[in-house]
């Protein structure tokens, strides 16, 4: 089970980094989303999944699961959803303004003023 989770986190991270290094804004948005999924999965796994255990201490309970990673993941999901919405709107504005979704500078801006 640990190998499966580690492989999932590794492949999500690798795909996210690959897509984040692309020159199109849509691929960058997808890459950042995959990186947030990998981070959320990593945070969730750090809590050591325990089946049929309460998340808080009660009287007479000898074993419990840690609720902190679950709270961190819920918070991270909300934040990543908001940030994804912001990045999508910025990419859409850039596409509408520039007519292309490429991230690099246009040739005329790279070369500088003509002499």
Secondary structure, DSSP 4 states (H G I P E B T S, - for coil): -HHHHHHHHHHHHHHHHHHHTSSBHHHHHHHHHHHHHHHHHHHHHTT---TT--SS--TT------SHHHHHHHHHHHHHHHHHHHHHHHHHHHHHHHSS-B-SPPHHHHH-S--
